[in-house]
Amino acid sequence: MLHSSLRPLRSTVKRGFASKNARKTPVISNLQPGPSTRRSRLPLYVGGLLVYGASIYVGSAVYRVYYPNPSAETSSSNICDLSAHRPEVYDEIASTYDTSISLDETLMGLGWLRWNHIKDVSGDVLEVSAGTGRNLSYYDADKVKSLTLVDQSSPMLDVAREKAARDTRWRKSGVQVQFKDVAVEGLSPNRDNYDVIVQTFGLCSVSNPVSYLSHLSKFCRSGGEIILLEHGRGTYGWINRLLDNNVSKHAEKWGCFYNRDIQNIVESCPDVEIVSVQRWHFGTTSIYHLRPKH
């Protein structure tokens, strides 16, 4: 009798749990993914794009290391000749320069590196090897007191002038942007002029980079700094073979010797000391913060 009286009770308890679950189920099934769920996929898409771009970059690099262009042989005499007799290359490529390198810079994240290179610059600023003014949009116009852009190529600086004229930030802040189309070596140094000297991819295109860097140091005020974003030899042998195998062809087209040892150049300059170094792209891209020794 005791067992028979408990069975209905057990049955009732089970049905009770079932009915509670049944009432909760519709509430759970009606939940819809909110905006945060959709937004969480964005890093996956961005990450996938970066991986895809990196794979193309590395793949093409490896291919060119082991299947180099037969005509792209490197010799010191050839490099010197190109450096001495091809300064006009910058005038020739000025009108198409930005569109020609835009995709490569995007895939390599150089826009972010330019921003990281420029964002904290303040005071009186001298930018050398300014080219077409690709750094202009990354300056904080509220921090900069004055900005002078120098490049030996007048056609390239003309492009930079147009960019500055379209950028309303400079007019609103009252900062005067000046342009000087002259080689840096032709400028008379004045240590009272500038708080910061900025250069992006410039040591690759001068005939004597150590002497050039020494000359730059003489434009800085006491306590000033030189900030370089450069490309050159990397950390690994395979990437350096790639650079060596293609440097002559690259220099003839772009006026740039991208296999130079930037670390050695900076350390060989007696007038500057290294404050900090950051490296990317297998060590081939670097940002140097330097302090003049005076």
Backbone as CSV, one residue per row, in Angstrom:
resi,resn,N_x,N_y,N_z,CA_x,CA_y,CA_z,C_x,C_y,C_z
1,MET,0.840,-1.205,0.000,0.000,0.000,0.000,0.879,1.261,0.000
2,LEU,1.991,1.188,0.725,2.860,2.360,0.778,3.455,2.673,-0.590
3,HIS,3.908,1.584,-1.291,4.507,1.783,-2.614,3.496,2.313,-3.598
4,SER,2.288,1.788,-3.528,1.271,2.214,-4.486,0.875,3.666,-4.264
5,SER,0.962,4.132,-3.026,0.595,5.529,-2.771,1.698,6.503,-3.190
6,LEU,2.972,6.010,-3.273,4.074,6.889,-3.668,4.192,7.060,-5.175
7,ARG,3.761,6.044,-5.915,3.925,6.114,-7.368,3.240,7.323,-7.991
8,PRO,2.009,7.608,-7.647,1.385,8.787,-8.231,2.132,10.075,-7.860
9,LEU,2.679,10.096,-6.618,3.418,11.285,-6.202,4.645,11.503,-7.078
10,ARG,5.414,10.416,-7.359,6.591,10.528,-8.240,6.173,10.998,-9.627
11,SER,5.081,10.448,-10.091,4.594,10.818,-11.413,4.226,12.290,-11.466
12,THR,3.608,12.749,-10.391,3.215,14.154,-10.340,4.430,15.072,-10.310
13,VAL,5.467,14.679,-9.566,6.690,15.491,-9.496,7.349,15.600,-10.852
14,LYS,7.426,14.503,-11.590,8.046,14.515,-12.917,7.285,15.416,-13.864
15,ARG,5.952,15.313,-13.805,5.154,16.156,-14.679,5.322,17.631,-14.312
16,GLY,5.514,17.857,-12.996,5.725,19.240,-12.558,6.998,19.838,-13.151
17,PHE,8.102,19.081,-13.139,9.349,19.566,-13.745,9.194,19.772,-15.237
18,ALA,8.478,18.877,-15.873,8.274,18.983,-17.317,7.501,20.240,-17.655
19,SER,6.487,20.544,-16.860,5.670,21.713,-17.163,6.455,23.010,-16.957
20,LYS,7.356,23.018,-15.939,8.179,24.216,-15.733,9.125,24.434,-16.905
21,ASN,9.736,23.354,-17.386,10.641,23.470,-18.529,9.906,23.939,-19.767
22,ALA,8.685,23.453,-19.910,7.895,23.826,-21.078,7.593,25.315,-21.077
23,ARG,7.374,25.870,-19.891,7.079,27.298,-19.837,8.322,28.149,-20.144
24,LYS,9.518,27.633,-19.809,10.735,28.402,-20.042,11.208,28.320,-21.486
25,THR,10.927,27.229,-22.138,11.465,27.003,-23.478,11.101,28.083,-24.477
26,PRO,9.838,28.528,-24.558,9.502,29.558,-25.542,10.281,30.852,-25.327
27,VAL,10.574,31.203,-24.075,11.307,32.438,-23.797,12.713,32.357,-24.366
28,ILE,13.360,31.190,-24.181,14.725,31.005,-24.677,14.742,30.987,-26.193
29,SER,13.792,30.310,-26.795,13.783,30.167,-28.247,13.485,31.479,-28.947
30,ASN,12.868,32.435,-28.253,12.533,33.702,-28.878,13.675,34.715,-28.842
31,LEU,14.804,34.381,-28.143,15.929,35.307,-28.080,16.562,35.453,-29.455
32,GLN,16.819,36.676,-29.867,17.441,36.948,-31.148,18.838,37.523,-30.921
33,PRO,19.812,37.189,-31.783,21.152,37.757,-31.620,21.121,39.268,-31.761
34,GLY,21.728,39.958,-30.807,21.740,41.415,-30.817,22.866,41.957,-31.665
35,PRO,22.965,43.267,-31.756,24.006,43.893,-32.569,25.409,43.503,-32.158
36,SER,25.604,43.248,-30.825,26.956,42.911,-30.362,27.438,41.608,-30.958
37,THR,26.501,40.665,-31.212,26.879,39.392,-31.817,27.398,39.614,-33.225
38,ARG,26.720,40.486,-33.967,27.166,40.768,-35.323,28.487,41.528,-35.325
39,ARG,28.643,42.467,-34.413,29.885,43.233,-34.365,31.077,42.361,-34.007
40,SER,30.841,41.308,-33.247,31.943,40.460,-32.816,32.601,39.729,-33.975
41,ARG,31.925,39.678,-35.125,32.512,39.021,-36.291,33.523,39.925,-37.005
42,LEU,33.475,41.226,-36.762,34.352,42.144,-37.466,35.831,41.825,-37.289
43,PRO,36.311,41.553,-36.056,37.726,41.195,-35.918,38.116,39.967,-36.739
44,LEU,37.169,39.030,-36.896,37.461,37.844,-37.700,37.673,38.225,-39.156
45,TYR,36.802,39.116,-39.660,36.941,39.548,-41.047,38.246,40.321,-41.254
46,VAL,38.539,41.235,-40.322,39.766,42.024,-40.431,40.996,41.129,-40.321
47,GLY,40.950,40.196,-39.359,42.068,39.269,-39.199,42.289,38.423,-40.436
48,GLY,41.188,37.969,-41.024,41.296,37.172,-42.241,41.911,37.961,-43.378
49,LEU,41.517,39.237,-43.497,42.073,40.082,-44.544,43.566,40.301,-44.345
50,LEU,43.972,40.518,-43.092,45.393,40.725,-42.807,46.212,39.472,-43.095
51,VAL,45.672,38.320,-42.709,46.364,37.060,-42.981,46.493,36.841,-44.481
52,TYR,45.417,37.149,-45.204,45.433,36.998,-46.660,46.497,37.903,-47.282
53,GLY,46.512,39.179,-46.850,47.499,40.108,-47.384,48.915,39.688,-47.045
54,ALA,49.112,39.226,-45.802,50.450,38.794,-45.384,50.912,37.577,-46.175
55,SER,49.985,36.663,-46.454,50.353,35.459,-47.202,50.781,35.808,-48.621
56,ILE,50.087,36.778,-49.229,50.469,37.215,-50.572,51.854,37.867,-50.536
57,TYR,52.050,38.726,-49.528,53.321,39.445,-49.400,54.486,38.478,-49.207
58,VAL,54.336,37.552,-48.258,55.402,36.595,-47.965,55.600,35.637,-49.132
59,GLY,54.498,35.195,-49.730,54.597,34.266,-50.848,55.359,34.855,-52.016
60,SER,55.035,36.096,-52.366,55.738,36.734,-53.476,57.200,36.986,-53.126
61,ALA,57.451,37.280,-51.845,58.829,37.511,-51.406,59.660,36.243,-51.546
62,VAL,59.120,35.130,-51.066,59.838,33.856,-51.150,60.084,33.471,-52.600
63,TYR,59.079,33.693,-53.445,59.226,33.355,-54.860,60.379,34.135,-55.482
64,ARG,60.443,35.424,-55.186,61.469,36.248,-55.803,62.852,35.982,-55.230
65,VAL,62.914,35.438,-54.000,64.216,35.064,-53.442,64.818,33.905,-54.220
66,TYR,64.004,32.902,-54.491,64.515,31.693,-55.132,64.426,31.740,-56.657
67,TYR,63.673,32.696,-57.203,63.593,32.878,-58.647,63.813,34.352,-58.969
68,PRO,64.983,34.876,-58.652,65.224,36.304,-58.825,65.277,36.697,-60.289
69,ASN,65.078,37.965,-60.549,65.209,38.509,-61.887,66.676,38.436,-62.293
70,PRO,67.003,37.759,-63.391,68.408,37.601,-63.773,69.112,38.933,-63.983
71,SER,68.356,39.959,-64.395,68.988,41.246,-64.669,69.184,42.082,-63.421
72,ALA,68.629,41.613,-62.287,68.677,42.410,-61.058,69.881,42.037,-60.222
73,GLU,71.080,42.258,-60.752,72.297,41.947,-60.030,72.758,43.182,-59.264
74,THR,73.311,42.937,-58.091,73.719,44.035,-57.225,75.221,44.248,-57.300
75,SER,75.625,45.483,-57.466,77.041,45.821,-57.369,77.151,47.204,-56.769
76,SER,78.209,47.433,-55.995,78.350,48.723,-55.332,78.519,49.847,-56.348
77,SER,79.211,49.572,-57.475,79.413,50.616,-58.469,78.096,51.006,-59.120
78,ASN,77.243,50.005,-59.383,75.948,50.286,-59.994,75.094,51.136,-59.071
79,ILE,75.104,50.806,-57.775,74.330,51.571,-56.804,74.822,53.014,-56.748
80,CYS,76.135,53.229,-56.744,76.673,54.584,-56.688,76.290,55.376,-57.929
81,ASP,76.376,54.727,-59.104,76.027,55.407,-60.340,74.569,55.843,-60.337
82,LEU,73.687,54.936,-59.915,72.267,55.260,-59.883,71.997,56.398,-58.913
83,SER,72.653,56.359,-57.776,72.428,57.388,-56.766,72.884,58.749,-57.278
84,ALA,73.970,58.759,-58.040,74.530,60.027,-58.493,73.801,60.588,-59.711
85,HIS,73.268,59.722,-60.559,72.757,60.171,-61.847,71.253,59.992,-62.049
86,ARG,70.521,59.552,-61.020,69.090,59.371,-61.200,68.239,60.157,-60.200
87,PRO,68.646,61.353,-59.771,67.773,62.120,-58.873,66.494,62.561,-59.560
88,GLU,66.531,62.619,-60.899,65.339,63.045,-61.647,64.214,62.025,-61.599
89,VAL,64.490,60.827,-61.078,63.449,59.805,-61.000,62.260,60.296,-60.177
90,TYR,62.509,61.118,-59.163,61.416,61.604,-58.315,60.512,62.566,-59.074
91,ASP,61.112,63.367,-59.958,60.299,64.249,-60.793,59.431,63.433,-61.751
92,GLU,59.999,62.338,-62.262,59.295,61.518,-63.246,58.086,60.796,-62.656
93,ILE,58.196,60.369,-61.406,57.127,59.550,-60.815,56.185,60.345,-59.910
94,ALA,56.406,61.652,-59.792,55.647,62.453,-58.823,54.140,62.359,-59.019
95,SER,53.673,62.461,-60.263,52.227,62.524,-60.514,51.522,61.200,-60.258
96,THR,52.248,60.093,-60.333,51.628,58.773,-60.148,52.089,58.075,-58.870
97,TYR,52.937,58.733,-58.108,53.557,58.091,-56.950,52.530,57.591,-55.940
98,ASP,51.605,58.435,-55.544,50.637,58.055,-54.511,49.794,56.856,-54.925
99,THR,49.281,56.872,-56.144,48.443,55.758,-56.593,49.263,54.487,-56.785
100,SER,50.536,54.627,-57.129,51.380,53.454,-57.379,51.698,52.686,-56.102
101,ILE,51.842,53.386,-54.984,52.250,52.710,-53.749,51.106,52.527,-52.756
102,SER,49.933,53.004,-53.100,48.815,52.985,-52.145,48.459,51.575,-51.687
103,LEU,48.337,50.627,-52.619,47.946,49.262,-52.262,49.004,48.600,-51.387
104,ASP,50.275,48.735,-51.758,51.357,48.142,-50.966,51.364,48.698,-49.543
105,GLU,51.189,50.002,-49.422,51.196,50.608,-48.085,50.008,50.122,-47.255
106,THR,48.862,49.927,-47.912,47.684,49.436,-47.192,47.907,48.019,-46.689
107,LEU,48.404,47.134,-47.551,48.616,45.739,-47.168,49.667,45.611,-46.065
108,MET,50.635,46.494,-46.059,51.706,46.424,-45.064,51.407,47.242,-43.804
109,GLY,50.257,47.893,-43.768,49.900,48.674,-42.586,50.737,49.923,-42.398
110,LEU,51.267,50.475,-43.491,52.145,51.632,-43.361,51.391,52.904,-42.995
111,GLY,50.095,52.941,-43.286,49.308,54.087,-42.843,49.326,54.200,-41.329
112,TRP,49.162,53.052,-40.657,49.210,53.049,-39.192,50.601,53.417,-38.697
113,LEU,51.637,52.924,-39.370,53.001,53.251,-38.952,53.295,54.738,-39.141
114,ARG,52.798,55.315,-40.224,52.965,56.758,-40.424,52.286,57.530,-39.287
115,TRP,51.066,57.109,-38.949,50.346,57.764,-37.856,51.121,57.623,-36.542
116,ASN,51.620,56.426,-36.265,52.381,56.172,-35.041,53.673,56.985,-35.018
117,HIS,54.215,57.212,-36.181,55.454,57.962,-36.374,55.248,59.460,-36.114
118,ILE,54.029,59.955,-36.430,53.776,61.392,-36.476,52.927,61.914,-35.321
119,LYS,52.074,61.081,-34.751,50.955,61.532,-33.914,51.345,62.421,-32.731
120,ASP,52.497,62.226,-32.131,52.877,62.986,-30.938,53.819,64.149,-31.227
121,VAL,54.076,64.404,-32.502,54.994,65.480,-32.872,54.383,66.837,-32.519
122,SER,55.205,67.720,-31.954,54.703,69.039,-31.567,55.805,70.078,-31.711
123,GLY,55.411,71.356,-31.630,56.373,72.446,-31.712,56.690,72.826,-33.144
124,ASP,57.902,73.321,-33.355,58.369,73.684,-34.697,58.960,72.443,-35.348
125,VAL,58.380,72.040,-36.470,58.691,70.741,-37.077,59.287,70.934,-38.467
126,LEU,60.349,70.204,-38.737,60.952,70.127,-40.067,60.792,68.706,-40.573
127,GLU,60.107,68.539,-41.704,60.037,67.215,-42.329,60.890,67.223,-43.584
128,VAL,61.883,66.340,-43.619,62.784,66.233,-44.766,62.432,64.991,-45.573
129,SER,62.854,64.994,-46.845,62.435,63.934,-47.775,60.916,63.805,-47.733
130,ALA,60.244,64.950,-47.757,58.792,64.990,-47.550,58.005,64.440,-48.727
131,GLY,58.602,64.427,-49.921,57.933,63.842,-51.077,56.598,64.496,-51.391
132,THR,55.578,63.660,-51.592,54.246,64.151,-51.952,53.387,64.477,-50.732
133,GLY,53.994,64.538,-49.566,53.257,64.911,-48.365,52.340,63.832,-47.831
134,ARG,52.778,62.587,-47.914,51.932,61.488,-47.452,51.757,61.493,-45.925
135,ASN,52.581,62.232,-45.222,52.439,62.318,-43.762,51.515,63.446,-43.309
136,LEU,51.150,64.340,-44.199,50.448,65.560,-43.802,49.194,65.296,-42.975
137,SER,48.421,64.305,-43.364,47.137,64.061,-42.690,47.306,63.479,-41.293
138,TYR,48.524,63.036,-40.945,48.740,62.397,-39.647,49.232,63.366,-38.567
139,TYR,49.605,64.564,-38.946,50.013,65.549,-37.946,48.793,66.044,-37.173
140,ASP,49.001,66.322,-35.898,47.976,66.971,-35.088,48.188,68.481,-35.211
141,ALA,47.319,69.138,-35.975,47.495,70.565,-36.254,47.413,71.419,-34.999
142,ASP,46.803,70.899,-33.945,46.706,71.654,-32.693,47.989,71.573,-31.865
143,LYS,48.839,70.590,-32.159,50.100,70.448,-31.430,51.262,71.124,-32.150
144,VAL,51.164,71.195,-33.473,52.261,71.722,-34.277,52.213,73.250,-34.300
145,LYS,53.352,73.874,-34.029,53.440,75.335,-34.055,53.771,75.832,-35.453
146,SER,54.698,75.157,-36.118,55.034,75.462,-37.514,55.497,74.175,-38.181
147,LEU,55.309,74.097,-39.500,55.684,72.887,-40.244,56.356,73.296,-41.544
148,THR,57.568,72.797,-41.750,58.318,73.062,-42.975,58.626,71.741,-43.659
149,LEU,58.214,71.617,-44.924,58.452,70.401,-45.702,59.547,70.669,-46.728
150,VAL,60.549,69.793,-46.749,61.686,69.950,-47.646,61.831,68.710,-48.514
151,ASP,62.033,68.920,-49.805,62.334,67.819,-50.728,63.022,68.407,-51.952
152,GLN,63.936,67.638,-52.539,64.662,68.136,-53.704,63.823,68.098,-54.975
153,SER,62.682,67.398,-54.959,61.835,67.277,-56.143,60.697,68.293,-56.096
154,SER,60.741,69.287,-56.977,59.670,70.287,-57.036,58.324,69.677,-57.416
155,PRO,58.257,68.754,-58.408,56.963,68.148,-58.737,56.339,67.392,-57.565
156,MET,57.165,66.720,-56.764,56.612,66.023,-55.602,56.076,67.014,-54.572
157,LEU,56.817,68.081,-54.325,56.350,69.078,-53.367,55.101,69.797,-53.865
158,ASP,54.936,69.904,-55.180,53.708,70.497,-55.720,52.490,69.673,-55.314
159,VAL,52.637,68.351,-55.337,51.549,67.473,-54.887,51.279,67.705,-53.403
160,ALA,52.351,67.845,-52.620,52.196,68.095,-51.183,51.506,69.433,-50.929
161,ARG,51.835,70.445,-51.716,51.192,71.758,-51.566,49.682,71.653,-51.786
162,GLU,49.295,70.898,-52.797,47.865,70.727,-53.078,47.154,70.046,-51.913
163,LYS,47.803,69.049,-51.316,47.207,68.359,-50.166,47.036,69.316,-48.985
164,ALA,48.058,70.109,-48.724,47.988,71.045,-47.601,46.896,72.086,-47.823
165,ALA,46.731,72.522,-49.073,45.705,73.521,-49.380,44.302,72.965,-49.168
166,ARG,44.131,71.656,-49.403,42.810,71.038,-49.228,42.513,70.700,-47.770
167,ASP,43.533,70.639,-46.942,43.366,70.240,-45.543,42.986,71.461,-44.703
168,THR,41.728,71.560,-44.339,41.233,72.742,-43.621,41.780,72.843,-42.199
169,ARG,42.327,71.763,-41.658,42.847,71.796,-40.284,43.942,72.842,-40.119
170,TRP,44.765,72.989,-41.148,45.879,73.930,-41.043,45.375,75.366,-41.011
171,ARG,44.363,75.667,-41.824,43.804,77.024,-41.816,43.126,77.325,-40.485
172,LYS,42.383,76.349,-39.967,41.668,76.564,-38.706,42.623,76.753,-37.531
173,SER,43.727,76.034,-37.548,44.688,76.125,-36.434,45.623,77.322,-36.565
174,GLY,45.674,77.904,-37.766,46.554,79.045,-37.990,48.003,78.671,-38.219
175,VAL,48.284,77.383,-38.395,49.656,76.922,-38.629,50.033,77.161,-40.088
176,GLN,51.158,77.797,-40.289,51.639,78.032,-41.637,52.524,76.866,-42.073
177,VAL,52.136,76.212,-43.161,52.927,75.116,-43.713,53.797,75.678,-44.830
178,GLN,55.110,75.536,-44.692,56.050,76.063,-45.679,56.673,74.918,-46.472
179,PHE,57.108,75.236,-47.693,57.691,74.234,-48.583,59.002,74.759,-49.148
180,LYS,60.022,73.892,-49.156,61.320,74.252,-49.715,61.782,73.124,-50.632
181,ASP,61.831,73.410,-51.936,62.260,72.386,-52.886,63.770,72.491,-53.101
182,VAL,64.477,71.872,-52.174,65.935,71.894,-52.186,66.430,70.642,-51.474
183,ALA,67.610,70.171,-51.852,68.220,69.051,-51.136,68.615,69.507,-49.737
184,VAL,68.414,68.634,-48.758,68.716,68.986,-47.365,70.170,69.409,-47.216
185,GLU,71.054,68.745,-47.963,72.477,69.068,-47.862,72.752,70.521,-48.248
186,GLY,71.845,71.132,-49.021,72.029,72.518,-49.441,71.514,73.539,-48.449
187,LEU,70.873,73.102,-47.379,70.346,74.009,-46.361,71.408,74.315,-45.313
188,SER,71.481,75.565,-44.915,72.410,75.941,-43.842,71.780,75.597,-42.500
189,PRO,72.460,74.802,-41.687,71.874,74.390,-40.408,71.759,75.539,-39.424
190,ASN,70.705,75.506,-38.628,70.482,76.496,-37.582,69.826,75.796,-36.408
191,ARG,70.551,75.660,-35.315,70.058,74.887,-34.175,68.907,75.570,-33.443
192,ASP,68.595,76.800,-33.815,67.498,77.505,-33.148,66.165,77.321,-33.865
193,ASN,66.133,76.550,-34.927,64.944,76.522,-35.778,63.886,75.502,-35.388
194,TYR,64.282,74.256,-35.031,63.291,73.178,-34.965,63.377,72.355,-33.681
195,ASP,62.190,71.976,-33.210,62.095,71.074,-32.061,62.179,69.614,-32.485
196,VAL,61.609,69.311,-33.652,61.536,67.927,-34.131,61.863,67.889,-35.618
197,ILE,62.650,66.893,-36.005,62.886,66.613,-37.422,62.272,65.256,-37.736
198,VAL,61.438,65.228,-38.757,60.733,64.014,-39.164,61.234,63.586,-40.536
199,GLN,61.441,62.291,-40.697,61.779,61.764,-42.021,61.147,60.398,-42.198
200,THR,60.583,60.166,-43.374,59.977,58.879,-43.700,60.616,58.328,-44.967
201,PHE,61.267,57.181,-44.858,61.885,56.501,-45.993,62.808,57.456,-46.769
202,GLY,63.781,58.018,-46.056,64.698,58.962,-46.678,66.138,58.490,-46.737
203,LEU,66.588,57.708,-45.745,67.981,57.255,-45.741,68.277,56.312,-46.897
204,CYS,67.234,55.753,-47.484,67.412,54.827,-48.607,67.739,55.550,-49.907
205,SER,67.575,56.864,-49.947,67.667,57.565,-51.229,68.707,58.682,-51.257
206,VAL,69.601,58.717,-50.271,70.666,59.729,-50.276,72.000,59.039,-50.519
207,SER,72.950,59.789,-51.087,74.212,59.167,-51.492,75.107,58.820,-50.309
208,ASN,75.074,59.621,-49.248,75.900,59.365,-48.066,75.028,59.497,-46.825
209,PRO,74.339,58.425,-46.430,73.353,58.527,-45.350,73.934,58.909,-43.990
210,VAL,75.157,58.501,-43.686,75.755,58.845,-42.388,76.022,60.343,-42.310
211,SER,76.634,60.891,-43.348,76.894,62.328,-43.397,75.589,63.119,-43.407
212,TYR,74.614,62.604,-44.118,73.291,63.239,-44.199,72.645,63.322,-42.820
213,LEU,72.692,62.225,-42.067,72.098,62.188,-40.730,72.836,63.132,-39.782
214,SER,74.136,63.200,-39.935,74.928,64.124,-39.128,74.523,65.570,-39.411
215,HIS,74.278,65.872,-40.676,73.842,67.217,-41.073,72.471,67.539,-40.472
216,LEU,71.562,66.567,-40.476,70.224,66.772,-39.909,70.288,67.158,-38.436
217,SER,71.201,66.546,-37.713,71.281,66.785,-36.269,71.563,68.243,-35.941
218,LYS,72.139,68.964,-36.886,72.514,70.358,-36.644,71.344,71.327,-36.796
219,PHE,70.156,70.815,-37.156,68.967,71.665,-37.271,68.124,71.639,-35.997
220,CYS,68.474,70.768,-35.059,67.657,70.567,-33.854,68.062,71.500,-32.719
221,ARG,67.069,72.019,-32.034,67.314,72.765,-30.806,67.801,71.817,-29.718
222,SER,68.350,72.374,-28.671,68.753,71.568,-27.526,67.527,70.879,-26.938
223,GLY,67.629,69.577,-26.730,66.498,68.803,-26.234,65.554,68.337,-27.319
224,GLY,65.864,68.655,-28.578,65.017,68.230,-29.689,65.245,66.773,-30.047
225,GLU,64.526,66.305,-31.060,64.664,64.905,-31.464,64.504,64.745,-32.968
226,ILE,65.056,63.650,-33.458,64.910,63.241,-34.855,64.132,61.931,-34.858
227,ILE,63.058,61.877,-35.641,62.227,60.674,-35.712,62.269,60.149,-37.138
228,LEU,62.734,58.923,-37.291,62.879,58.305,-38.609,61.960,57.099,-38.743
229,LEU,61.232,57.029,-39.840,60.549,55.804,-40.259,61.272,55.345,-41.512
230,GLU,61.968,54.213,-41.424,62.853,53.789,-42.509,62.622,52.330,-42.886
231,HIS,63.112,51.966,-44.079,63.140,50.551,-44.445,64.546,50.191,-44.919
232,GLY,64.912,48.925,-44.661,66.258,48.482,-45.000,66.406,46.996,-44.748
233,ARG,67.617,46.567,-44.430,67.877,45.146,-44.217,67.067,44.633,-43.038
234,GLY,66.666,43.347,-43.148,65.826,42.759,-42.125,66.580,41.835,-41.190
235,THR,65.809,41.072,-40.426,66.363,40.176,-39.413,66.816,38.853,-40.002
236,TYR,66.207,38.437,-41.117,66.434,37.094,-41.655,67.182,37.140,-42.985
237,GLY,67.979,36.097,-43.214,68.769,36.020,-44.430,67.932,35.978,-45.689
238,TRP,66.798,35.268,-45.659,66.001,35.123,-46.879,65.422,36.458,-47.334
239,ILE,65.008,37.309,-46.378,64.450,38.604,-46.772,65.550,39.520,-47.294
240,ASN,66.768,39.380,-46.751,67.880,40.195,-47.231,68.330,39.750,-48.620
241,ARG,68.240,38.447,-48.907,68.545,37.976,-50.265,67.552,38.558,-51.258
242,LEU,66.301,38.627,-50.853,65.277,39.236,-51.702,65.633,40.688,-52.011
243,LEU,65.992,41.433,-50.983,66.324,42.843,-51.174,67.557,43.005,-52.060
244,ASP,68.592,42.190,-51.808,69.827,42.289,-52.587,69.602,41.931,-54.052
245,ASN,68.782,40.911,-54.297,68.551,40.451,-55.664,67.790,41.464,-56.512
246,ASN,67.041,42.337,-55.875,66.170,43.241,-56.620,66.491,44.718,-56.431
247,VAL,67.548,45.036,-55.690,67.791,46.428,-55.333,68.079,47.314,-56.539
248,SER,68.829,46.822,-57.519,69.193,47.663,-58.655,67.970,48.056,-59.473
249,LYS,67.125,47.074,-59.734,65.906,47.348,-60.493,64.991,48.287,-59.719
250,HIS,64.887,48.059,-58.413,64.034,48.905,-57.570,64.573,50.339,-57.516
251,ALA,65.887,50.473,-57.383,66.494,51.803,-57.299,66.331,52.567,-58.602
252,GLU,66.445,51.879,-59.714,66.294,52.549,-60.999,64.877,53.078,-61.184
253,LYS,63.897,52.333,-60.668,62.493,52.743,-60.819,62.077,53.771,-59.783
254,TRP,62.529,53.590,-58.520,62.030,54.405,-57.418,63.078,55.323,-56.788
255,GLY,64.341,55.202,-57.194,65.386,56.014,-56.581,65.693,55.619,-55.153
256,CYS,65.407,54.366,-54.803,65.458,53.919,-53.409,66.286,52.646,-53.288
257,PHE,67.297,52.673,-52.411,68.126,51.501,-52.152,67.660,50.865,-50.852
258,TYR,66.720,49.961,-50.977,66.005,49.458,-49.793,66.695,48.305,-49.085
259,ASN,67.968,48.051,-49.421,68.711,47.005,-48.721,69.810,47.572,-47.818
260,ARG,69.741,48.846,-47.507,70.745,49.444,-46.641,70.557,48.997,-45.191
261,ASP,71.672,48.945,-44.472,71.654,48.559,-43.060,71.405,49.816,-42.220
262,ILE,70.149,50.079,-41.920,69.780,51.314,-41.226,70.382,51.368,-39.822
263,GLN,70.377,50.236,-39.134,70.944,50.207,-37.780,72.412,50.612,-37.807
264,ASN,73.147,50.083,-38.768,74.566,50.400,-38.879,74.778,51.870,-39.235
265,ILE,73.916,52.394,-40.107,74.015,53.807,-40.491,73.834,54.706,-39.270
266,VAL,72.797,54.419,-38.497,72.503,55.252,-37.326,73.620,55.146,-36.294
267,GLU,74.094,53.926,-36.051,75.156,53.736,-35.058,76.482,54.347,-35.511
268,SER,76.658,54.487,-36.824,77.904,55.049,-37.349,77.916,56.571,-37.335
269,CYS,76.772,57.175,-37.097,76.698,58.637,-37.075,77.176,59.151,-35.715
270,PRO,78.234,59.955,-35.681,78.791,60.398,-34.394,77.975,61.489,-33.703
271,ASP,76.984,62.048,-34.396,76.273,63.211,-33.864,74.881,62.907,-33.325
272,VAL,74.492,61.629,-33.304,73.177,61.270,-32.757,73.314,60.051,-31.856
273,GLU,72.374,59.920,-30.941,72.295,58.716,-30.122,70.881,58.159,-30.185
274,ILE,70.767,56.843,-30.107,69.474,56.175,-30.221,68.746,56.225,-28.884
275,VAL,67.514,56.707,-28.917,66.656,56.713,-27.736,65.788,55.463,-27.714
276,SER,65.207,55.119,-28.868,64.370,53.916,-28.952,64.283,53.452,-30.396
277,VAL,63.998,52.148,-30.566,63.825,51.548,-31.892,62.640,50.595,-31.843
278,GLN,61.790,50.639,-32.862,60.707,49.671,-33.040,60.831,49.093,-34.442
279,ARG,60.560,47.783,-34.582,60.724,47.138,-35.885,59.499,46.314,-36.262
280,TRP,59.237,46.245,-37.581,58.143,45.451,-38.136,58.613,44.811,-39.447
281,HIS,57.738,43.978,-40.023,57.966,43.369,-41.339,59.309,42.640,-41.414
282,PHE,59.483,41.671,-40.505,60.712,40.868,-40.463,61.943,41.736,-40.223
283,GLY,61.762,42.867,-39.569,62.871,43.761,-39.249,63.218,44.757,-40.329
284,THR,62.490,44.736,-41.464,62.842,45.627,-42.574,62.304,47.040,-42.407
285,THR,61.292,47.221,-41.584,60.715,48.549,-41.342,60.966,48.932,-39.891
286,SER,61.411,50.150,-39.665,61.776,50.539,-38.298,61.469,52.010,-38.039
287,ILE,61.174,52.311,-36.783,61.021,53.693,-36.326,62.114,53.973,-35.297
288,TYR,62.926,54.971,-35.571,64.006,55.383,-34.671,63.683,56.739,-34.051
289,HIS,63.841,56.826,-32.750,63.833,58.111,-32.056,65.278,58.410,-31.667
290,LEU,65.806,59.507,-32.188,67.205,59.864,-31.982,67.314,61.195,-31.253
291,ARG,68.411,61.348,-30.531,68.697,62.602,-29.834,70.036,63.138,-30.338
292,PRO,70.062,64.378,-30.822,71.340,64.961,-31.255,72.301,65.104,-30.082
293,LYS,73.582,64.904,-30.342,74.600,65.022,-29.295,75.173,66.443,-29.273
294,HIS,74.381,67.377,-28.818,74.891,68.744,-28.650,74.078,69.457,-27.590
